[in-house]
Structures are given as structure tokens and as C-alpha cells.
Amino acid sequence: MPEVTALFWVAKVLTTGMGETASDWLARVLGPVGAGAIGLIGLAALLAAQLRAPRYRVWTYWAAIVMVSVFGTMAADVVHVVAGVPYLVSTVVFAVVLAVVLVRWYRSEGTLSIHSIRTRRRERYYWGTVLATFALGTAVGDLTAGSFKLGYFSSGVLFAALIALPAIGGLLLGLNEVAAFWAAYVLTRPLGASFADWAGGSVRHGGLGWGTGPVTLVLALLITGLVGLLALRQRAEREVLG
């Protein structure tokens, strides 16, 4: 697992935004079935590579995160668009799914800390949790922007404020660092997705009108550069340690 630093959180927010716009772009270009197939195959391939890796590999890990973001968005969108489930209902359902995964993980391993992930079973719990957080975050972001009529930009501002609460709770109120981590992790999804939707969405729907394709490309370039920086830092640290 990566070290949780400021760069980790920046990369995480960027991947959430890219997952949102990439999912929308693929669905429009290939259709829901084609986009879903690519998302599922890509997710399975990269998670398999991640689970086979003997240690933390920067490119493998973040590629898997990107595909989880894309597929998590697709899963939440299918529930609403195809099945017709209201965002409020899907939000509650995904929250319950996340809670069940976390409870099972804690009962099995006695901890939810990502720093304790040293076995395949714990890593599977971790990725199950990550997938649930992306689906939940997508549903929450759509709920505030659509059902609650806040729009993409206002939703982004709301989640930017909310994501500060776990940090404040941890620093000033003694909030458990594991609880603070997972609370912030869930909120990164609607935060990044709301601003990405705002940038890519049409002006008629309150967006900037840049298009999901260009926004996806820009975010992909930013993520590539940031992950490259993380890889260089990891290599430098290993050289120092010998």
C-alpha cells in the first residue's frame, strides 16, 4: 500500500474525476454494454496484476485505482439509469454494502488500517472496500447535484468543505486515524467527480462545456505525471535505504 501523504490525496481526487468523465465518455462512444465490458475486463486485469504483485508498485497500484474508479462509476450509473433506482435509494444501498464489507473485514482481521495489509486476504478486503467507496461516492455526488438540485459546482464546494472535517477531527478532536482515513476516502469520490462533471458538462446543465473526452485526457495526463513523480520518489527512497 502507498504512503498516505498529500500527494496520495491529490492523486486520489484526480482519479475520481477521471473515473467519472471516462465512464461517461466511454458510454457515449461505445454504448453502455461496450463501455461496461471494457470497464469490467480492465478492472479484472489490473486487480489481478495488483494482487499478484509481491510489493507496492506505484504504476500497478494507481492503474488499478483508475479502473476501480471507472467501473465504480459505471456500477452506480447502471443502478440508476438502467434499473431506474433513485439516487437516494442507491446511496443507502451502497452505504450498507460498504458497512458490511468493513464489518466483515474488521471481524476477520481485527483492524481496518491500510498499513496492516500484508496478506492477500486483507488486500482483497481492501479492494472490495475501495470499490464500494467509489460506487457510494458516485451515488452521493449525483444525489446532491441532481436530486437535491445543488448542481455540480456547488456539490464540489460542499464536499471540499466536508472532506476537511475528518482532518480536523483527527488533529483537534482525537478522531481515530483509521476512521478519519476512510471518511476522507469516501468523500474524495464525490469531490473529484463533482468538479469533473462541472468541467465536462454542458453549459445548459451548469457545466463549463469542455466535454468529457477532453477533461478525461487532461486528468489522465495529470495523473500520469503525478504517478511518475511518486515512482521517482519511491526509487530515490530505495536507493537511500540501499
C-alpha positions, 0 to 999 in steps of 0.5 A: 500500500502507498504512503498516505501523504498529500500527494496520495490525496491529490492523486486520489481526487484526480482519479475520481474525476477521471473515473467519472468523465471516462465512464461517461465518455466511454458510454457515449462512444461505445454504448453502455454494454461496450463501455461496461465490458471494457470497464469490467475486463480492465478492472479484472486485469489490473486487480489481478496484476495488483494482487499478484504483485509481491510489493507496492508498485506505484504504476500497478497500484494507481492503474488499478485505482483508475479502473476501480474508479471507472467501473465504480462509476459505471456500477452506480450509473447502471443502478440508476439509469438502467434499473431506474433506482433513485439516487437516494435509494442507491446511496443507502444501498451502497452505504450498507454494502460498504458497512458490511464489507468493513464489518466483515473485514474488521471481524476477520482481521481485527483492524481496518488500517491500510498499513496492516495489509500484508496478506492477500486476504486483507488486500482483497478486503481492501479492494472490495472496500475501495470499490464500494467507496467509489460506487457510494461516492458516485451515488452521493455526488449525483444525489446532491447535484441532481436530486437535491438540485445543488448542481455540480459546482456547488456539490464540489464546494460542499464536499471540499468543505466536508472532506476537511472535517475528518482532518480536523477531527483527527488533529483537534478532536482525537478522531481515530486515524483509521476512521478519519482515513476512510471518511476522507476516502469516501468523500474524495469520490464525490469531490473529484467527480463533482468538479469533473462533471462541472468541467465536462458538462454542458453549459445548459446543465451548469457545466463549463462545456469542455466535454468529457473526452477532453477533461478525461485526457487532461486528468489522465495526463495529470495523473500520469505525471503525478504517478511518475513523480511518486515512482521517482520518489519511491526509487530515490527512497530505495536507493537511500535505504540501499 
